Amino acid sequence: MKRRELVKGLGVGAWGLGTSRLKAEGWWLKAQLRRIGIQLYTVRRDFQRDVEGTLAKVAEIGFREVEFAGYPPGTGAPLKAILERLGLTAPSSHIGLQAIRADWGRALDEAAALGQRYIVVPSIGREDRQTLDAWKRVAALFNRAGQEARARKIQFAYHNHDFEFAPIEGTTGYDVLLAETDPGLVQLELDLYWMTRAGRDPLGYFAKYPARFPLLHVKDMDATPEKGFADVGKGIIDFARIFRQIKQAGAKHFFYEQDVTPGPPLDSAKVSYEYLKQLRF
């Protein structure tokens, strides 16, 4: 090898090592969210009045994924056609716990008709979370629901609020669900606002239960003593810190949501989308 070629080769190798180190230490080429979604509960009133019009406005803002909070009339092929026309996909939906007990097969059929990959129970009623044994019964129910969902190539998941983190007999309901459910059958949609409000750190759960959080709800918290909702990027939650660990979490979908928006819901959705679009982590 000629001296000039040898020096050139060494230079490329050194640059490669240097850039690898820079990447590892997060000094450059920071990551960003590629497909940002919205939980349609955020725009529920608009959605109830005008399904297609609201979906069009969501797509115009820039969202590419939507998560249903229950299904509107006209589910199945007509709704899927609207989504496709607007360049949207609906990878998941929220379905009440009662659906598992009443007509789970129908709920799975509706999800399959829309091409959904996840079906999420958004909450647990007070009567199902009073004791440790009650939480264990819910976990067993989730395992059965997850088994049926998997048979149709749909992943079952559960979405948290803050009550799951209340102490109960030396543990918490959330930890019971994680410990008592089969990771292949039951995964978690982690709501960053509610976990933060409960005083828990998402990174601790990512580390303890890696790859169990394919879905994240991205909502912000204001700095008031009441810990109310804020447009994403206007509050106190450090999303860059959390998103740097999304590979460990197994997170694939990121849905902006606000239970109560500071302003008109679509305006808040635009502010939050623009923040998430420019965020690097």
Secondary structure as GFF3:
##gff-version 3
##sequence-region A 1 281
A	DSSP	alpha_helix	3	24	.	.	.	ID=ss1
A	DSSP	beta_strand	36	39	.	.	.	ID=ss2
A	DSSP	three_ten_helix	40	43	.	.	.	ID=ss3
A	DSSP	alpha_helix	44	49	.	.	.	ID=ss4
A	DSSP	alpha_helix	51	61	.	.	.	ID=ss5
A	DSSP	beta_strand	65	69	.	.	.	ID=ss6
A	DSSP	alpha_helix	77	85	.	.	.	ID=ss7
A	DSSP	beta_strand	89	94	.	.	.	ID=ss8
A	DSSP	alpha_helix	97	102	.	.	.	ID=ss9
A	DSSP	alpha_helix	104	113	.	.	.	ID=ss10
A	DSSP	beta_strand	118	121	.	.	.	ID=ss11
A	DSSP	three_ten_helix	126	128	.	.	.	ID=ss12
A	DSSP	alpha_helix	132	151	.	.	.	ID=ss13
A	DSSP	beta_strand	155	159	.	.	.	ID=ss14
A	DSSP	three_ten_helix	163	165	.	.	.	ID=ss15
A	DSSP	beta_strand	167	168	.	.	.	ID=ss16
A	DSSP	beta_strand	171	172	.	.	.	ID=ss17
A	DSSP	alpha_helix	173	180	.	.	.	ID=ss18
A	DSSP	beta_strand	186	191	.	.	.	ID=ss19
A	DSSP	alpha_helix	192	197	.	.	.	ID=ss20
A	DSSP	alpha_helix	202	208	.	.	.	ID=ss21
A	DSSP	beta_strand	215	218	.	.	.	ID=ss22
A	DSSP	beta_strand	220	221	.	.	.	ID=ss23
A	DSSP	beta_strand	229	230	.	.	.	ID=ss24
A	DSSP	alpha_helix	239	243	.	.	.	ID=ss25
A	DSSP	alpha_helix	246	249	.	.	.	ID=ss26
A	DSSP	beta_strand	253	256	.	.	.	ID=ss27
A	DSSP	alpha_helix	265	278	.	.	.	ID=ss28
###
